[in-house]
């Protein structure tokens, strides 16, 4: 039977129902929201209106406006929910008008049919009255076709389809329990027809019942072997729960099934994306992007199609078209910006990944599930180990995809510490296999891979003294791993009177009373001539007195008593490093490599001396690894932090010896690290100049003063004085006007762009639109930036902040009311 299509509408089918005048507070909020929508910022309008729900949650007008705003933002599921709330609160039947359009857009045809019937029932005014009747006829014919196919009464089929659509809405809002319940009811009317069963299996999977979801998917495939939705679902379930080989068997079944509808084409592409079948994703979606098949894509599918196509193109090495596609999506999320940055740089993937991901980490596990896991972690302190392990096992049975989630945040989001913690807590063979994949790769800094190795050792996944090949210092090296037992138990048990003298001696050293300290330690040796601790502490006294030879004698005396006594060995090693006797240092420390048991403080000082040795040999990555180990043993070990601070200087000295090209490369990396630290210091989106300016170096402030302060003498000021002076100048409209006049038209345009975003925009968005200054020297007193970002930062007009994990470029708050007026003179 040929379906009749309703006439194409030229005028808007509905207008927002008129309501009684709301409260003045809401009126102001509505006006502000309308302005935001008009300026293309509906998401901000949603945030604004949602903030009033606690106070006006039972006001229909507010839900009406939210429904309209969600519609403008393309978030149709949320829009439908808000309009239904407004309908229920107000009893105003006119809400069936927008609901009918939204249901049609969402392909909820029976829900749309019900809405159109209500429009007729209440004789609601529309721009095209004939359209409603034609739509009802068309939709009733579609229901009849389904009933004929299922050989069931049309009335029962319509009820079943409506229940299924209500279940789909529950699925979209994360109400998985309701989704399962509604689809079970739907299946009573529709039998074994796949759609309600497919929706039910999806809800079960995301509700932590993967085995039930897989069982239903298998059942659907047994009855309908070519059902694309069921095949795609089971591929996702199996691949995401670590059973990729089995998933690929179903892909072989799906590969040859031809999708006849857009929804099936999207679902097949989804399965290809799960398995990383990039060519298949591209071939399936390219016709949709070019509208070669069927009608033009609705907004809800447009972003998915363009994103998947871009990822496929990037994985196939076509970076330029991939970036162009992602720009069309207009998504400024951190995930999307990371993709764009990696594509711009021609990298194999974002973060440490060797390919571009189709799915974001939160698509595997919802925020609610992650919160549940974190609460479970917190329970480890309050319940028995056995009970806690049982709860962890139960969680893993429900959400086995947490292993893949942890891998994604390690590889794609560079959150190795978080991912490692998850895998360590999960404590399964699959988790340790994921940890081993990272440890034995070339991804990330050496120290992160060594951290993964250490976790594998602690878990007994790497045998003691096992030799493995690791990527270290830019090459594959065979490494023999040692296993250490770390404890906080004292190695020596001394009588109380000896302990008392040791404590008094240590207190005297701390107070700078070195003569008194010597007396206490000498008294110990008169009582116990074999007391190695007294000899070691005497060496500290003589070292503080600059009596280095006597200090060395005391250290040797301690080692004569115990050749593996860590503290004197390490202290002697420090003397040798100071004398540049590095080979002798290695020989001296060699016996400690065989030591299996360390006190935590012993390991801290041992790691510290290893770091000094590595630094002296210009093995800076190795030095950093050792320093991080020392800090884990003793977070308050001040010399460790001091060495970390001077390590950059030692790297710079090494660079001077290795040629200008290599030097420039390493200095740039060092400057990037410094810049990253600077970017992370501000954490507010609305910083004042008094928060921004002190973060810059004296060199940068001098260069800024040269551009901003209209009189000379900048280099003669101290840093604090420069900050105060720049603060006064940049807070004065007259002086700021002089600064703005120095800018080029493009720089003023870029500044206006940031101001249009309430004084702040994502850093990557600004960089992609104009440029960035990451490749420029940070020494503004010697080098004047040439990029737009660099020059605006140089003039104090822009700063950077890391807010909730997103890097922003922003205008300090004092300048936000001044600059628009000044910029208007140049338009």
URBELRA-V336123 format. One record per pair of residues at least 24 apart in sequence whose C-alpha atoms are under 10 Angstrom apart, sorted by the first residue. I is the first residue (numbers start at 1). J is the second residue. If there is no record, write none. Layout:
i,j
I,J
I,J
This chain:
i,j
1,141
1,142
1,145
2,138
2,141
3,137
3,138
3,139
3,141
3,142
3,145
4,134
4,135
4,137
4,138
4,139
4,141
4,142
5,131
5,134
5,135
5,137
5,138
5,139
6,130
6,131
6,132
6,133
6,134
6,135
6,136
6,137
6,138
7,128
7,130
7,131
7,132
7,134
7,135
8,128
8,131
9,127
9,128
9,131
10,127
10,128
11,126
11,127
11,128
12,126
12,127
12,128
13,97
13,98
13,100
13,101
13,125
13,126
13,127
13,128
13,129
13,131
13,132
14,94
14,95
14,96
14,97
14,98
14,99
14,100
14,101
14,124
14,125
14,126
14,127
14,128
15,68
15,94
15,95
15,97
15,98
15,125
15,126
15,127
16,64
16,65
16,67
16,68
16,94
16,95
16,97
16,98
17,61
17,64
17,92
17,93
17,94
17,95
17,96
17,97
17,98
18,61
18,64
18,92
18,94
19,60
19,61
19,64
19,90
19,92
20,60
20,61
21,61
22,59
22,60
22,61
22,62
23,56
23,59
23,61
25,52
26,52
26,56
26,59
26,61
26,62
27,61
27,62
29,62
30,61
30,62
30,65
30,66
33,65
33,66
33,69
34,65
34,69
36,69
37,69
37,72
37,73
38,72
39,756
40,72
40,73
41,69
41,72
41,73
41,757
42,68
42,69
42,70
42,71
42,72
42,73
42,74
43,69
43,70
43,72
43,73
43,74
43,75
44,69
44,73
45,69
45,70
45,73
46,70
46,72
46,73
57,85
57,89
58,85
58,86
58,89
58,90
59,85
59,86
59,89
59,90
60,84
60,85
60,86
60,87
60,88
60,89
60,90
60,91
60,92
61,86
61,89
61,90
62,86
63,87
63,89
64,95
67,98
67,99
68,98
71,98
71,102
73,299
74,298
74,299
74,300
75,299
75,300
76,102
76,103
76,105
76,106
76,299
76,300
77,102
77,103
77,105
77,106
77,169
77,170
77,172
77,173
77,300
78,169
78,172
78,173
80,106
80,169
81,169
81,173
93,118
93,119
93,121
93,122
93,123
93,124
94,118
94,119
94,122
94,123
94,124
94,125
95,119
95,124
96,122
96,124
97,124
97,125
97,126
100,132
103,165
104,135
105,298
105,299
105,300
106,165
106,169
106,298
106,300
107,165
108,161
108,162
108,164
108,165
108,166
108,168
108,169
109,135
109,136
109,138
109,139
109,140
109,142
109,143
109,158
109,161
109,162
109,165
110,136
110,139
110,140
110,142
110,143
110,158
110,159
110,160
110,161
110,162
110,163
110,164
110,165
110,166
111,158
111,161
111,162
111,163
111,165
111,166
112,136
112,139
112,162
113,137
113,138
113,139
113,140
113,143
113,158
113,162
114,139
114,162
146,190
146,193
147,190
149,193
150,189
150,190
150,191
150,192
150,193
151,190
152,189
152,190
152,191
153,189
153,190
155,189
156,186
156,188
156,189
156,190
157,186
157,187
157,188
157,189
157,190
157,191
158,186
158,189
158,190
159,185
159,186
159,189
159,190
160,184
160,185
160,186
160,187
160,188
160,189
160,190
160,191
160,196
161,186
161,187
161,189
161,190
161,195
161,196
162,186
163,187
163,189
163,196
164,190
164,195
164,196
164,197
164,199
164,200
165,195
165,196
165,199
167,196
167,199
167,200
167,203
168,195
168,196
168,199
168,200
168,202
168,203
170,203
171,199
171,200
171,202
171,203
171,204
171,206
172,203
174,203
174,206
174,207
174,366
174,368
175,203
175,206
175,207
176,200
176,201
176,202
176,203
176,204
176,205
176,206
176,207
176,208
177,203
177,204
177,207
178,203
179,203
179,204
180,204
180,207
192,219
192,220
192,223
192,224
193,220
193,223
193,224
194,219
194,220
194,221
194,223
194,224
194,227
194,228
194,229
194,230
195,220
195,227
195,229
195,230
197,230
198,227
198,229
198,230
198,231
198,232
198,233
198,234
199,229
199,230
199,233
201,230
201,233
201,234
201,237
202,230
202,233
202,234
202,236
202,237
204,398
205,233
205,234
205,236
205,237
205,398
205,399
206,237
206,363
206,364
206,365
206,366
206,369
206,398
206,399
207,365
207,366
207,369
207,398
207,399
208,365
208,369
208,394
208,395
208,396
208,397
208,398
208,399
208,400
208,401
209,397
209,398
209,399
210,234
210,237
210,238
210,241
210,397
210,398
210,399
210,400
210,401
211,237
211,238
211,397
211,398
213,237
214,238
221,250
225,253
225,254
225,257
226,253
226,254
226,256
226,257
226,258
226,259
227,254
227,257
227,259
227,264
228,253
228,254
228,255
228,257
228,258
228,259
228,263
228,264
228,265
228,266
228,267
228,268
228,271
229,254
229,263
229,264
229,265
229,266
229,267
229,268
229,270
229,271
230,254
230,267
231,255
231,267
231,268
231,271
232,264
232,266
232,267
232,268
232,269
232,270
232,271
232,272
232,274
233,267
233,268
233,270
233,271
234,271
235,270
235,271
235,272
235,274
235,275
236,270
236,271
236,272
236,273
236,274
236,275
237,274
237,400
237,401
238,401
239,271
239,274
239,275
239,401
239,404
240,274
240,275
240,364
240,399
240,400
240,401
240,402
240,403
240,404
240,405
241,364
241,396
241,397
241,399
241,400
241,401
241,402
241,403
241,404
241,430
242,400
242,401
242,403
242,404
242,430
244,274
244,275
245,275
247,271
247,274
247,275
248,272
248,275
251,275
251,277
255,280
258,284
259,284
260,293
260,294
261,293
261,294
262,288
262,293
262,294
262,295
262,297
262,301
263,301
266,301
266,304
266,305
266,308
269,305
269,308
269,309
270,304
270,305
270,308
270,358
270,359
273,308
273,311
273,312
273,357
273,358
273,359
274,357
274,358
274,359
275,358
276,312
276,315
276,355
276,356
276,357
276,358
277,312
277,315
278,308
278,309
278,311
278,312
278,313
278,314
278,315
278,316
278,358
279,309
279,312
279,313
279,315
279,316
280,312
281,305
281,308
281,309
281,311
281,312
281,313
282,308
282,309
282,310
282,311
282,312
282,313
282,316
283,309
283,312
284,309
285,309
285,312
302,328
302,329
303,328
303,329
303,330
303,331
304,329
304,358
305,329
307,331
307,336
307,358
307,359
308,356
308,357
308,358
308,359
309,358
310,339
310,340
310,343
310,356
310,358
311,339
311,343
311,349
311,355
311,356
311,357
311,358
311,359
312,355
312,356
312,357
312,358
313,356
314,339
314,342
314,343
314,346
314,347
314,348
314,349
314,355
314,356
314,357
315,343
315,347
315,348
315,349
315,354
315,355
315,356
315,357
316,348
316,355
316,356
317,343
317,346
317,347
317,348
318,343
318,346
319,343
319,344
319,345
319,346
319,347
319,348
320,344
320,346
327,765
327,768
330,765
331,765
332,761
332,762
332,763
332,764
332,765
332,806
333,762
333,764
333,806
334,413
334,762
334,764
334,805
334,806
334,807
335,359
335,360
335,361
335,412
335,413
335,806
336,360
336,764
337,762
337,763
337,764
337,765
337,768
337,806
338,412
338,413
338,764
339,412
340,764
340,765
340,768
341,764
341,767
341,768
344,768
349,411
349,412
350,411
350,412
350,413
350,414
351,408
351,409
351,410
351,411
351,412
351,413
351,414
351,415
351,443
351,444
352,408
352,409
352,410
352,411
352,412
352,413
352,414
352,416
352,438
352,442
352,443
352,444
352,445
353,407
353,408
353,409
353,410
353,411
353,412
353,413
353,414
353,443
353,444
354,411
354,412
354,443
355,411
355,412
356,412
357,408
357,412
359,408
360,405
360,408
360,409
360,412
360,413
361,402
361,404
361,405
361,406
361,407
361,408
361,409
361,412
361,413
362,405
362,408
362,409
363,405
364,399
364,401
364,402
364,404
364,405
364,408
365,399
365,401
365,402
365,404
365,405
369,395
369,399
369,402
370,402
373,399
373,402
373,422
374,422
377,422
377,425
389,425
389,426
389,427
392,425
392,426
392,427
393,426
393,427
393,428
395,426
396,426
396,428
400,426
400,430
402,426
402,431
403,428
403,430
403,431
403,432
403,433
403,434
403,435
404,430
404,431
404,434
406,431
406,434
406,435
407,431
407,434
407,435
407,437
407,438
410,435
410,438
410,443
410,444
411,438
411,443
411,444
414,443
414,444
416,444
416,448
416,449
416,451
416,452
417,448
417,451
417,452
420,448
420,451
420,452
420,455
421,455
423,455
424,452
424,455
424,456
424,458
424,459
427,459
429,461
432,456
432,459
432,461
433,461
436,461
436,462
439,470
439,471
440,468
440,469
440,470
440,471
440,476
441,469
441,470
441,471
441,476
442,470
442,471
442,472
442,474
442,475
442,476
443,471
445,471
445,472
445,473
445,621
445,625
446,470
446,471
446,472
446,473
446,474
446,621
446,622
446,624
446,625
447,472
447,621
447,622
447,623
447,624
447,625
447,626
447,628
447,629
448,625
450,625
451,625
451,628
451,629
453,481
454,481
454,482
454,483
457,481
457,482
457,483
457,484
458,483
458,484
458,485
472,621
472,622
473,619
473,620
473,621
473,622
482,593
482,594
482,595
482,596
483,594
483,595
483,596
483,597
484,593
484,594
484,595
484,596
484,597
484,598
484,599
484,603
485,595
485,596
485,597
485,598
485,599
485,600
485,603
486,596
486,597
486,598
486,599
486,600
486,601
486,602
486,603
486,633
487,597
487,598
487,599
487,600
487,601
487,602
487,603
488,598
488,599
488,600
488,601
488,602
489,598
489,599
489,600
490,599
491,565
491,598
491,599
492,531
492,532
492,533
494,531
497,524
498,523
498,524
498,525
498,527
498,528
498,531
498,534
499,524
500,524
501,534
502,533
502,534
502,537
505,534
505,537
505,538
505,541
506,537
506,540
506,541
508,541
509,537
509,538
509,540
509,541
509,544
512,541
512,544
513,541
514,538
514,540
514,541
514,542
514,544
514,545
515,541
515,542
515,545
516,541
517,541
518,542
529,561
530,557
530,558
530,560
530,561
530,562
531,557
531,558
531,561
531,562
532,556
532,557
532,558
532,559
532,560
532,561
532,562
532,565
532,567
532,568
533,558
533,565
533,567
533,568
534,558
535,559
535,561
535,568
536,565
536,567
536,568
536,569
536,571
537,567
537,568
539,568
539,571
539,572
540,568
540,571
548,575
563,591
563,592
564,589
564,591
564,592
564,594
564,595
565,592
565,602
566,591
566,592
566,595
566,598
566,599
566,601
566,602
566,603
566,605
566,606
567,601
567,602
567,603
567,605
567,606
569,606
569,609
570,602
570,605
570,606
570,607
570,608
570,609
570,610
571,605
571,606
571,609
573,606
573,609
573,610
573,612
573,613
574,608
574,609
574,610
574,612
574,613
576,613
577,609
577,612
577,613
577,616
578,612
578,613
578,616
580,613
580,616
580,617
581,613
582,613
582,614
582,616
582,617
583,613
585,609
585,610
585,613
586,610
586,613
599,633
600,630
600,632
600,633
600,634
601,630
601,633
601,634
601,637
602,630
602,633
602,634
603,629
603,630
603,632
603,633
603,634
604,628
604,629
604,630
604,631
604,632
604,633
604,634
604,635
604,637
604,640
605,630
605,631
605,633
605,634
605,637
605,639
605,640
606,630
607,631
607,633
607,640
608,637
608,639
608,640
608,643
609,640
611,640
611,643
611,644
612,640
612,643
612,647
615,643
615,647
615,650
615,651
616,650
616,654
617,654
618,647
618,650
618,651
618,653
618,654
618,655
619,651
619,654
620,644
620,647
620,648
620,650
620,651
620,654
621,647
623,647
648,673
648,674
667,777
668,774
668,775
668,776
668,777
668,778
669,775
671,774
671,775
671,776
671,777
671,778
671,779
672,774
672,775
672,777
672,778
674,778
675,774
675,778
675,800
676,802
676,807
678,800
678,801
678,802
679,799
679,800
679,801
679,802
679,803
679,807
679,808
679,809
680,800
680,801
680,802
680,803
680,805
680,806
680,807
681,800
681,801
681,802
682,799
682,800
682,801
682,802
682,803
682,807
682,808
683,800
683,801
683,802
683,803
683,804
683,805
683,806
683,807
683,808
684,800
684,801
684,802
684,803
684,804
684,808
685,758
685,759
685,760
685,761
685,800
685,801
685,802
685,803
685,804
685,807
685,808
685,809
685,810
685,811
685,812
685,813
686,758
686,759
686,760
686,801
686,810
686,811
686,812
686,813
686,814
686,816
687,799
687,800
687,801
687,810
687,811
687,812
687,813
687,814
688,727
688,811
688,812
688,813
688,814
688,815
689,723
689,724
689,726
689,727
689,728
689,730
689,731
689,796
689,797
689,799
689,811
689,812
689,813
689,814
689,815
690,723
690,724
690,726
690,727
690,812
690,814
691,812
692,723
692,727
692,796
692,798
692,799
692,800
692,801
692,812
693,719
693,720
693,722
693,723
693,724
693,726
693,727
693,796
693,799
693,812
694,719
694,720
694,722
694,723
694,724
694,727
695,723
696,723
696,778
697,778
697,779
697,780
698,722
698,723
698,779
698,780
698,781
699,778
699,779
699,780
699,781
699,782
700,778
700,779
700,780
700,781
700,782
700,783
700,784
700,793
700,794
701,726
701,779
701,780
701,781
701,794
701,795
701,796
702,726
702,779
702,780
702,781
702,782
702,794
703,778
703,779
703,780
703,781
703,782
703,783
703,784
703,785
703,794
703,795
704,780
704,781
704,784
704,791
704,793
704,794
704,795
704,796
705,729
705,780
705,781
705,794
705,795
705,796
706,780
706,781
706,794
706,795
707,738
707,739
707,742
707,784
707,791
707,794
707,795
707,796
708,735
708,736
708,738
708,739
708,740
708,742
708,794
708,795
708,796
709,735
709,736
709,738
709,739
709,795
710,735
710,738
710,739
715,781
726,796
727,796
727,814
730,795
730,796
730,797
730,812
730,814
730,815
731,814
731,815
731,818
732,814
732,815
732,818
733,815
733,817
733,818
733,819
733,821
733,822
734,818
734,822
736,795
736,796
736,797
736,815
736,818
736,819
736,822
737,818
737,819
737,821
737,822
737,823
738,822
739,792
739,795
739,796
739,797
740,792
740,795
740,797
740,819
740,822
740,823
740,826
741,822
741,823
741,825
741,826
742,795
743,788
743,791
743,792
743,795
744,788
744,791
745,823
745,826
745,827
746,770
746,788
747,787
747,788
747,789
747,791
747,792
748,788
748,792
748,819
748,822
748,823
748,824
748,826
748,827
749,823
749,826
749,827
750,788
750,789
750,792
751,788
751,789
751,792
751,797
751,798
751,810
751,811
751,819
751,820
751,823
752,819
752,820
752,823
752,824
754,798
754,808
754,809
754,810
754,811
754,816
755,810
755,811
755,815
755,816
755,817
755,819
755,820
756,820
757,810
758,810
758,811
758,816
759,798
759,809
759,810
759,811
759,812
759,813
759,815
759,816
759,817
760,798
760,799
760,800
760,801
760,808
760,809
760,810
760,811
760,812
760,816
761,800
761,807
761,808
761,809
761,810
761,811
762,800
762,801
762,802
762,803
762,806
762,807
762,808
762,809
762,810
763,789
763,800
763,801
763,802
763,806
763,807
763,808
763,809
763,810
764,806
764,807
764,808
764,809
765,808
765,809
766,808
766,809
766,810
767,809
